[in-house]
Every structure is written in structure tokens, then in C-alpha cells.
């Protein structure tokens, strides 16, 4: 009996131990949670984010790569939290079901905008409000700061004006300045700056106003080569200038008319050369001609205003035309009797006579003569001889005519001149004055494109080396009552085709 009781007691003990061992095995089942913390939108790793669970187990922190790991996480359901100052706290549900299970999650955290401050209102620095006489290129400057040093500020510039509805808007500026160019004379501009940190609404500055210079009454205009094109420059006698025509166009041979209040010039359009006019500030360019200005070399061609500024005369091969400044009233005035090309023309101040230069298709066999408005020849200035000639311009009284001639008589396919000089022909007594010799033209140079000053006391011209590649400069020669020993001085460098009105 005792033996039987001992066996029964042993069986009860073994059964109890087995049940206890099974409970311990169930309590020991654990898994692993791995994950990464990144910034939403950029996937940039976030370091030092605090990761913990509910129910509470362990607390860990993400490393420099945003990675974290919680080991020995008992089986069960958890809410896992990621938090870091500056970011919104993020939650994810995790379920560990089996022994040794590994669960992987990714926390995408958003910035906590409630902790971010907006940038300060932009302060406009220059030009100051209501500034006047500003140049046509304005450097706009402003300032704004942000309390959050990590924020990237971007600026928006808005510019309006008082003459039209055009609006200039420049976005995503990161610098606190901007150069505004191609402004117009005498115009008021209104500018404002907005700033954004990418988090808060844009902050706008006050609106400032500045006004550009009025159009200067420049008396000098000339051509200059820029990036392969001729552009026209407008200048005063001190060399203060501005670019009158845009570099995208090929424009040359300026001719100002004070009565018309316009400047005319030649411009290439669609393979042809045409007369254009524009205001003294270069605005409102207008194409006058339909029949183009044409001859043996378009850069040698010249045209002329009427004194009152209402009409032009110009040539197309062997024909001389008259046309109103608005493009109307095209009229054929003259055709050369021998088919020679009309390259240059000038109209006397009283509009009663016209000086013409004609030549063959190579620019030679030059003739210079004067006709009346009916086409009758009044005077032959050059009727024969070799070499190039040109540069026609009447004096105010119409009794003198400027012209140039290459006294070397040289001729070649490149129309090169070796010793071009300026002459004044006196129509009253048929005398000829060598202005270049009297002003000691430098040896090896050419004097070209002469014009009388408005009071006939000077001759303005272009002088350059006869090598055809050296710089061209505009020179003025002071005449005197003795008509001898004239003085010359340089007005503008890197300039040609002068006009002085």
C-alpha cells in the first residue's frame, strides 16, 4: 500500500512539473522589431529619434542612418512611437506572433511646423523709395531673415511700371539682390519682394517706386560692332552714352532729324536693308520702306531726310526714291541714265538739290554730281578717275559739299582704300579744299564718312588704318576762317558712321 501511494505521489509531482515547464516556454517567446526613421518627402535619415512601445518594453534611439532595433520583444500587439523635437510624433501598430519573428517598419516623420517661425518682412534697401534719375540698369537690393537657421529662403520679385500693363516676375531667387536692365527713359517702376521659407505663407514687402532718367538730348550718334552686329550708340560730347538699338538687330548709319523728333537708321530685315525710325530713346521702331535700300554694298549705302523731317530720299540700285516718313507716298525721283548704281545721296537744306554718288557693281568708276528736283544735272564734282569715293554732305547754306576720295586710286575686290581724304567742294567758285591734308591726317590711315557740324564749324568723321582690320575711331576736325592748319581730336573710340545734329 505504501509503495502504491509513493508511486501515485511521484506521478502527481511529474505532472505538476510538466505543466509548469509548459507555462515557462510560453512566456519566453519573443521577436525582434527593426526599422528606419526618415523625413517624409525626402527620405533623409533622421538621427536620435526616440523609439518606444506601448505596452512598455524598451526605449531605443535611431542612429546616424536612421536605423533602430528592439530585441527580445515578447509576442503580442504593440503601438510603437517615434518622436523627436521639431517633428510630429508618429505611431505604428506592430504584432509579434511567433517566437523569433522579425518585423520591419519605416517611420516617415513630418516637420512640426508649429515650432517654426516665418521669415521677417523683406526690407527694400535700394533704390530708396521715390528715387529719381535712376540709370537704365538698376541693382535692386533687399534684406530678410528667418529665426530658424535651417530654413532656406526663396524670394519673388514683382516689377510694374506706369506706362503699360507689363509685369516682370522673377521667382525662386536665393540672393538678396537682382539686376533689372533694359529699362526705359522717364518711366516710373514699382517693385515689391515676397519671401517664403517653404512652410509659411509668402511674406510681402512694401511697394517701392523709382523713376529713370529722362531721355538725354544727345547730339551724337554712331555705329559700333557688338557680337557680329552693328548697334547704334547715342552720346553727348562728354562720352556719356547708351545703346540706342538692340544687339539682336543689325542697325547702322544713324541720321537724326530734330524737326521730326526721330532718329532714322538702316536695319537688316529678311535679307534686305530698310530705313527705320525710332524715338530718341530707341522706342517704337518703325519700318518706313517696302522697296529696300540696295546697291553694291549695303554698308556703304546712305539716305537723307528732308529738312522738315517729313520725307526721305534713298536709292535702290539705279533708282532714287522719295517716301514719307510714315511709309506712304512712294515716288520715283530719278534713274541713272547709264544704269550705274546710286550708293549715296544727300539733300540740301532748302530741299532744292540732291547730291548723288554713283558707281559700278564693284564700287568703282565713281561719279559725284548734283541734280535738281527734276533730275537735271547742275554740277559735276567727280566725273572720272579710279579709286573709291563717297561721304556726301551739304553745308547748311548748300554752297559746299563734303566728300571723300582715295587719292591713291587703288582698286581691289575687297574695296580696300589706301589714302582716303576729305575734300570740301565750293559750288560757288568750284574750288576744292583737302581737309585731311590741312589737318595732318596720320600716314597710312583713311578719313571716311564725314559730316558737317550743325553750324559748319567742324567736320566729324571716322578715321582708321588702311589695313581694314584696325580699330575705327570718330574724330572731329575744327575748321577756321583761314581754312588752313585745321586741328583734329578723337571724340569716340571703337565707333564709325557718325552723325552730329
C-alpha positions as CSV (number, residue, x, y, z in Angstrom):
1,X,0.0,0.0,0.0
2,X,2.8,2.4,0.9
3,X,4.5,1.5,-2.3
4,X,1.3,2.3,-4.3
5,X,1.0,5.7,-2.5
6,X,4.6,6.6,-3.3
7,X,4.1,5.8,-7.0
8,X,0.9,8.0,-7.1
9,X,2.6,10.9,-5.4
10,X,5.5,10.7,-7.9
11,X,3.1,10.8,-10.8
12,X,1.3,13.9,-9.4
13,X,4.7,15.6,-9.0
14,X,5.8,14.8,-12.5
15,X,2.5,16.1,-13.9
16,X,2.9,19.4,-12.0
17,X,6.4,19.9,-13.2
18,X,5.4,19.3,-16.8
19,X,2.6,21.9,-16.6
20,X,5.0,24.4,-15.0
21,X,7.6,23.8,-17.7
22,X,5.0,24.4,-20.5
23,X,4.0,27.8,-19.0
24,X,7.6,28.9,-18.8
25,X,8.1,28.0,-22.5
26,X,5.1,30.1,-23.5
27,X,6.3,33.2,-21.5
28,X,9.8,33.1,-23.2
29,X,8.5,33.5,-26.8
30,X,10.0,36.8,-28.2
31,X,10.6,38.5,-31.6
32,X,12.6,41.5,-32.9
33,X,11.5,44.9,-34.3
34,X,13.7,46.7,-36.7
35,X,13.1,49.9,-38.5
36,X,14.2,53.2,-40.0
37,X,13.2,56.8,-39.4
38,X,13.2,59.2,-42.4
39,X,11.9,62.6,-43.3
40,X,8.7,62.5,-45.3
41,X,9.2,63.6,-48.9
42,X,13.0,63.4,-49.0
43,X,13.7,60.1,-47.3
44,X,16.5,61.8,-45.4
45,X,17.6,59.6,-42.4
46,X,16.6,61.1,-39.0
47,X,19.1,60.6,-36.1
48,X,18.3,60.4,-32.4
49,X,14.6,59.8,-32.8
50,X,13.2,58.2,-29.6
51,X,11.5,54.8,-30.3
52,X,9.4,53.1,-27.6
53,X,6.4,50.8,-27.3
54,X,3.1,50.6,-25.6
55,X,2.7,48.4,-23.7
56,X,6.1,49.5,-22.5
57,X,9.2,47.3,-23.3
58,X,12.4,49.1,-24.3
59,X,13.3,52.6,-25.4
60,X,15.9,53.0,-28.2
61,X,17.2,55.8,-30.4
62,X,17.8,55.9,-34.2
63,X,21.4,56.0,-35.3
64,X,23.1,58.3,-37.9
65,X,21.5,56.3,-40.7
66,X,18.0,56.5,-39.1
67,X,18.2,52.8,-38.1
68,X,16.9,51.3,-34.8
69,X,16.3,47.8,-33.3
70,X,14.3,46.4,-30.3
71,X,15.3,42.9,-29.4
72,X,13.5,40.3,-27.3
73,X,10.1,41.9,-27.8
74,X,7.6,39.4,-26.3
75,X,4.8,38.2,-28.6
76,X,1.8,40.5,-28.6
77,X,0.3,43.6,-30.1
78,X,2.1,47.0,-29.7
79,X,1.8,50.6,-30.6
80,X,5.3,51.8,-31.5
81,X,6.0,55.5,-31.2
82,X,8.7,57.7,-32.8
83,X,9.3,61.2,-31.5
84,X,11.9,63.9,-31.9
85,X,11.8,67.7,-31.2
86,X,10.9,69.5,-34.4
87,X,8.9,66.7,-35.9
88,X,5.4,65.4,-35.4
89,X,5.2,62.2,-33.3
90,X,4.4,59.2,-35.4
91,X,2.7,55.9,-34.4
92,X,2.7,52.4,-36.0
93,X,1.0,49.2,-34.9
94,X,3.1,46.1,-34.7
95,X,2.1,42.5,-34.0
96,X,4.7,39.9,-32.8
97,X,3.1,36.5,-33.3
98,X,5.8,33.8,-33.2
99,X,9.0,33.0,-31.5
100,X,11.9,34.6,-33.3
101,X,9.7,36.6,-35.6
102,X,11.3,39.8,-37.1
103,X,9.1,42.7,-38.0
104,X,10.4,45.7,-40.1
105,X,8.8,49.1,-40.2
106,X,9.6,52.6,-41.5
107,X,8.7,55.9,-39.8
108,X,8.1,58.8,-42.1
109,X,8.2,61.9,-39.9
110,X,6.8,65.3,-40.8
111,X,8.2,68.7,-39.7
112,X,6.4,70.1,-36.7
113,X,5.5,73.5,-38.3
114,X,4.0,74.7,-35.1
115,X,7.6,75.2,-33.8
116,X,8.8,77.1,-36.9
117,X,8.7,80.9,-37.3
118,X,8.0,82.7,-40.5
119,X,10.7,84.9,-42.2
120,X,10.7,88.6,-41.5
121,X,9.1,91.1,-43.9
122,X,11.6,92.0,-46.6
123,X,13.1,95.4,-46.2
124,X,13.7,97.1,-49.5
125,X,17.2,98.8,-49.4
126,X,17.9,100.3,-52.8
127,X,16.9,102.2,-54.8
128,X,15.2,104.0,-52.0
129,X,11.5,104.8,-52.3
130,X,10.7,107.5,-54.8
131,X,14.3,107.7,-56.1
132,X,14.6,109.7,-59.3
133,X,17.1,110.0,-62.2
134,X,18.0,106.3,-62.0
135,X,20.1,104.6,-64.7
136,X,18.5,102.2,-67.2
137,X,20.1,99.3,-65.3
138,X,19.0,99.2,-61.7
139,X,20.5,97.0,-59.0
140,X,17.6,96.1,-56.6
141,X,18.6,95.1,-53.1
142,X,16.6,94.0,-50.1
143,X,17.0,92.1,-46.8
144,X,15.0,89.5,-44.8
145,X,16.0,87.0,-42.1
146,X,14.5,83.8,-40.6
147,X,14.6,82.8,-36.9
148,X,15.0,79.1,-38.0
149,X,18.6,78.9,-39.3
150,X,17.9,75.7,-41.2
151,X,15.2,77.2,-43.4
152,X,16.0,78.0,-47.0
153,X,14.5,81.4,-48.0
154,X,13.4,82.0,-51.6
155,X,12.4,85.4,-52.9
156,X,9.9,86.6,-55.6
157,X,10.5,89.9,-57.3
158,X,7.5,91.7,-58.9
159,X,8.1,94.9,-61.1
160,X,5.4,97.0,-62.7
161,X,5.5,100.4,-64.5
162,X,3.4,103.4,-65.2
163,X,3.2,103.2,-69.0
164,X,1.7,99.8,-69.7
165,X,0.4,96.6,-68.0
166,X,3.6,94.6,-68.4
167,X,4.7,92.8,-65.2
168,X,8.2,91.4,-64.6
169,X,8.1,88.5,-62.2
170,X,11.3,86.6,-61.1
171,X,10.8,83.6,-58.9
172,X,13.0,81.4,-56.7
173,X,15.7,83.9,-56.1
174,X,18.1,82.9,-53.4
175,X,20.2,86.1,-53.3
176,X,19.0,89.3,-51.8
177,X,19.6,91.4,-55.0
178,X,18.7,91.4,-58.7
179,X,19.8,93.4,-61.7
180,X,17.0,94.9,-63.7
181,X,18.1,96.0,-67.1
182,X,16.7,97.3,-70.4
183,X,14.6,99.9,-68.6
184,X,13.1,102.9,-70.4
185,X,13.8,106.6,-70.0
186,X,11.5,108.6,-67.9
187,X,9.4,105.7,-66.6
188,X,8.4,105.0,-63.0
189,X,8.8,101.5,-61.8
190,X,7.1,99.9,-58.8
191,X,8.8,96.9,-57.2
192,X,7.9,94.5,-54.4
193,X,9.6,91.4,-52.9
194,X,8.0,88.3,-51.4
195,X,9.8,85.8,-49.3
196,X,8.9,82.2,-48.4
197,X,10.6,79.5,-46.2
198,X,8.5,76.7,-47.8
199,X,6.5,76.3,-44.7
200,X,4.5,79.5,-44.1
201,X,2.6,81.7,-46.5
202,X,4.6,84.2,-48.5
203,X,5.5,87.4,-46.7
204,X,5.4,90.5,-48.9
205,X,7.3,93.7,-48.6
206,X,6.1,97.2,-49.0
207,X,5.9,98.6,-52.6
208,X,8.7,101.0,-53.6
209,X,8.9,103.3,-56.6
210,X,11.8,104.7,-58.6
211,X,12.0,106.7,-61.8
212,X,14.6,106.5,-64.5
213,X,16.4,109.4,-66.2
214,X,14.6,111.4,-68.9
215,X,15.8,111.0,-72.4
216,X,19.1,112.9,-72.9
217,X,19.2,115.3,-75.8
218,X,22.3,113.7,-77.3
219,X,23.6,115.2,-80.5
220,X,26.0,112.4,-81.4
221,X,25.0,109.0,-82.8
222,X,27.3,106.4,-84.3
223,X,27.6,102.7,-85.1
224,X,29.6,100.1,-83.2
225,X,30.1,96.4,-83.8
226,X,28.9,94.2,-80.9
227,X,28.8,90.4,-81.2
228,X,28.8,90.5,-85.0
229,X,26.0,93.1,-85.4
230,X,26.2,96.8,-85.8
231,X,24.4,98.7,-83.0
232,X,23.8,102.4,-82.8
233,X,25.1,104.3,-79.8
234,X,23.7,107.7,-78.6
235,X,26.2,110.0,-76.8
236,X,26.8,113.5,-75.6
237,X,30.1,115.4,-76.1
238,X,31.5,114.0,-72.8
239,X,31.2,110.4,-73.9
240,X,28.1,109.6,-71.7
241,X,26.3,107.2,-73.9
242,X,23.6,104.5,-74.1
243,X,23.0,101.7,-76.6
244,X,20.2,103.0,-78.8
245,X,19.4,99.8,-80.8
246,X,19.2,96.2,-79.5
247,X,22.1,93.9,-80.2
248,X,19.8,91.3,-81.7
249,X,19.3,93.6,-84.7
250,X,21.9,94.7,-87.3
251,X,21.4,98.5,-87.4
252,X,23.7,101.2,-88.8
253,X,24.0,104.6,-90.5
254,X,22.1,106.8,-87.9
255,X,20.6,110.0,-89.1
256,X,18.8,112.3,-86.6
257,X,16.2,114.9,-87.5
258,X,15.3,117.4,-84.8
259,X,12.2,118.6,-86.6
260,X,10.8,115.1,-86.8
261,X,11.9,114.3,-83.3
262,X,13.1,110.9,-84.7
263,X,16.3,109.1,-85.5
264,X,16.4,107.1,-88.7
265,X,18.8,104.3,-89.5
266,X,19.3,101.3,-91.7
267,X,18.5,97.8,-90.5
268,X,18.6,94.3,-92.0
269,X,15.3,92.6,-92.2
270,X,14.6,89.3,-94.0
271,X,17.8,89.6,-96.1
272,X,17.0,93.2,-97.2
273,X,18.1,96.6,-95.9
274,X,15.4,99.1,-94.9
275,X,15.0,102.5,-93.4
276,X,13.7,102.5,-89.8
277,X,12.8,105.4,-87.5
278,X,12.6,105.4,-83.7
279,X,12.2,107.8,-80.8
280,X,15.3,109.4,-79.2
281,X,15.2,106.7,-76.5
282,X,15.1,103.9,-79.1
283,X,11.4,103.1,-78.5
284,X,8.7,102.5,-81.1
285,X,10.9,101.4,-84.1
286,X,9.0,101.8,-87.4
287,X,9.9,100.3,-90.8
288,X,9.5,103.0,-93.4
289,X,10.4,101.3,-96.7
290,X,8.9,98.5,-98.6
291,X,11.3,98.7,-101.6
292,X,14.7,98.0,-99.9
293,X,17.8,100.1,-99.8
294,X,20.1,98.3,-102.2
295,X,23.3,98.7,-104.1
296,X,26.8,97.3,-104.5
297,X,27.5,97.2,-100.7
298,X,24.7,97.9,-98.1
299,X,27.2,99.2,-95.5
300,X,28.3,101.9,-98.0
301,X,24.7,103.0,-98.7
302,X,23.3,106.3,-97.3
303,X,20.0,108.1,-97.4
304,X,18.8,111.6,-96.4
305,X,16.0,113.4,-94.5
306,X,14.1,116.4,-95.8
307,X,14.8,119.4,-93.6
308,X,11.3,119.4,-92.1
309,X,11.5,115.7,-91.3
310,X,8.5,114.7,-93.3
311,X,10.2,112.6,-96.1
312,X,13.3,110.6,-97.1
313,X,15.2,110.1,-100.3
314,X,17.1,106.8,-100.8
315,X,18.2,104.5,-103.6
316,X,17.6,101.1,-104.9
317,X,20.3,100.2,-107.5
318,X,20.0,102.7,-110.3
319,X,16.8,104.4,-108.9
320,X,16.3,107.2,-106.4
321,X,13.1,107.2,-104.5
322,X,11.2,109.7,-102.3
323,X,9.0,108.4,-99.4
324,X,7.1,109.9,-96.5
325,X,8.3,109.0,-93.0
326,X,5.1,107.0,-92.4
327,X,5.8,104.8,-95.4
328,X,3.3,106.4,-97.7
329,X,3.8,108.3,-100.9
330,X,6.5,106.3,-102.5
331,X,7.7,108.2,-105.6
332,X,10.5,107.6,-108.2
333,X,12.6,110.7,-108.4
334,X,15.5,109.8,-110.7
335,X,17.0,106.9,-112.7
336,X,20.7,107.0,-113.7
337,X,21.0,107.3,-117.5
338,X,23.8,104.8,-117.8
339,X,22.5,102.1,-115.4
340,X,25.1,102.9,-112.7
341,X,24.2,102.3,-109.1
342,X,23.3,105.1,-106.7
343,X,25.2,104.4,-103.5
344,X,24.9,107.7,-101.6
345,X,22.6,110.8,-101.7
346,X,22.3,114.0,-99.7
347,X,19.5,116.6,-99.7
348,X,20.3,120.3,-99.4
349,X,18.9,122.2,-96.5
350,X,16.5,124.1,-98.8
351,X,15.5,120.8,-100.4
352,X,16.1,122.1,-103.9
353,X,19.1,120.0,-104.9
354,X,20.4,116.5,-104.3
355,X,24.0,115.2,-104.4
356,X,24.5,111.7,-105.8
357,X,27.4,109.3,-105.8
358,X,27.1,106.5,-108.4
359,X,29.4,103.6,-109.2
360,X,29.6,100.2,-110.9
361,X,28.9,96.9,-109.2
362,X,32.4,96.8,-107.8
363,X,32.1,100.3,-106.2
364,X,34.4,101.9,-108.7
365,X,34.0,104.1,-111.8
366,X,32.7,106.7,-109.4
367,X,30.7,109.8,-110.3
368,X,29.7,112.5,-107.9
369,X,27.2,115.1,-109.2
370,X,24.3,117.4,-108.2
371,X,20.8,117.4,-109.7
372,X,17.7,119.5,-109.1
373,X,14.4,118.0,-108.2
374,X,13.5,117.4,-111.8
375,X,16.7,115.3,-112.4
376,X,18.6,118.0,-114.3
377,X,22.4,117.8,-113.6
378,X,23.5,121.1,-112.0
379,X,27.2,120.3,-111.2
380,X,29.7,117.5,-111.8
381,X,32.1,117.1,-108.9
382,X,33.8,113.8,-109.9
383,X,33.2,112.6,-113.4
384,X,36.1,110.1,-113.9
385,X,39.1,108.5,-112.3
386,X,40.0,105.3,-110.4
387,X,39.6,104.5,-106.7
388,X,36.8,104.8,-104.2
389,X,34.9,107.9,-103.2
390,X,31.8,108.9,-101.1
391,X,30.8,110.6,-97.9
392,X,28.4,113.2,-99.3
393,X,27.1,116.0,-97.1
394,X,25.9,119.5,-97.9
395,X,26.8,122.5,-95.8
396,X,23.9,124.4,-94.2
397,X,23.8,127.0,-97.0
398,X,24.0,124.4,-99.7
399,X,27.1,126.0,-101.2
400,X,29.7,123.5,-100.1
401,X,29.8,119.7,-100.4
402,X,31.8,117.3,-98.3
403,X,33.1,114.2,-100.0
404,X,35.9,111.6,-99.7
405,X,38.2,110.2,-102.3
406,X,41.0,107.7,-102.2
407,X,43.8,109.7,-103.9
408,X,45.9,106.5,-104.3
409,X,43.5,105.3,-106.9
410,X,43.8,101.8,-105.6
411,X,41.2,99.2,-106.6
412,X,40.7,95.6,-105.5
413,X,37.9,93.1,-104.9
414,X,37.7,93.9,-101.2
415,X,37.0,97.6,-101.8
416,X,40.1,98.5,-99.8
417,X,41.2,102.1,-99.6
418,X,44.8,103.3,-99.0
419,X,44.7,107.0,-98.7
420,X,41.1,108.3,-98.5
421,X,40.9,112.0,-97.8
422,X,38.1,114.5,-97.1
423,X,37.5,117.3,-99.5
424,X,35.2,120.4,-99.5
425,X,33.9,121.4,-102.9
426,X,32.8,125.0,-103.1
427,X,29.9,125.2,-105.5
428,X,30.2,129.0,-105.9
429,X,33.8,129.1,-107.2
430,X,34.5,125.4,-108.0
431,X,37.5,125.3,-105.6
432,X,38.5,122.1,-103.7
433,X,40.0,122.0,-100.2
434,X,41.9,119.0,-98.9
435,X,40.7,119.0,-95.3
436,X,42.6,115.8,-94.4
437,X,45.9,117.3,-95.6
438,X,45.3,120.6,-93.7
439,X,44.5,118.7,-90.5
440,X,47.5,116.4,-90.9
441,X,45.8,113.0,-91.3
442,X,48.1,110.3,-90.0
443,X,50.0,108.5,-92.7
444,X,48.6,105.0,-93.6
445,X,45.0,105.9,-92.5
446,X,41.7,106.7,-94.1
447,X,39.3,109.5,-93.4
448,X,35.8,108.4,-94.1
449,X,32.1,109.2,-93.6
450,X,32.4,113.0,-93.0
451,X,29.6,115.2,-91.8
452,X,29.4,118.9,-91.3
453,X,28.6,120.0,-87.7
454,X,25.2,121.8,-87.4
455,X,26.9,125.2,-87.7
456,X,29.6,124.2,-90.3
457,X,32.4,125.0,-87.9
458,X,33.6,121.4,-87.7
459,X,33.8,118.2,-89.7
460,X,33.1,114.9,-87.8
461,X,34.4,111.7,-89.4
462,X,35.7,108.2,-89.0
463,X,39.5,107.6,-89.1
464,X,41.1,104.2,-89.3
465,X,44.2,102.4,-90.5
466,X,44.1,101.3,-94.2
467,X,44.7,97.7,-93.2
468,X,40.9,97.2,-92.9
469,X,41.2,95.4,-89.5
470,X,42.3,98.1,-87.0
471,X,40.0,99.9,-84.6
472,X,37.8,102.7,-86.0
473,X,37.6,106.0,-84.2
474,X,35.4,109.1,-84.6
475,X,37.4,112.3,-85.0
476,X,36.4,115.9,-85.1
477,X,38.3,118.5,-87.2
478,X,37.9,122.2,-86.2
479,X,37.7,124.4,-89.2
480,X,38.8,128.1,-89.1
481,X,38.4,131.3,-91.1
482,X,41.7,130.9,-92.9
483,X,40.8,127.4,-94.0
484,X,44.3,126.2,-93.2
485,X,46.1,124.2,-90.5
486,X,43.0,122.6,-89.0
487,X,43.2,120.7,-85.7
488,X,41.8,117.2,-85.2
489,X,40.9,115.3,-82.0
490,X,39.4,112.0,-81.2
491,X,35.8,112.0,-79.9
492,X,34.8,108.3,-79.6
493,X,36.8,105.1,-79.9
494,X,35.6,101.9,-81.5
495,X,33.0,103.8,-83.4
496,X,32.1,104.6,-87.0
497,X,29.4,106.1,-89.3
498,X,29.0,109.3,-87.1
499,X,26.0,111.7,-87.1
500,X,26.1,115.1,-85.5
501,X,22.9,117.1,-85.3
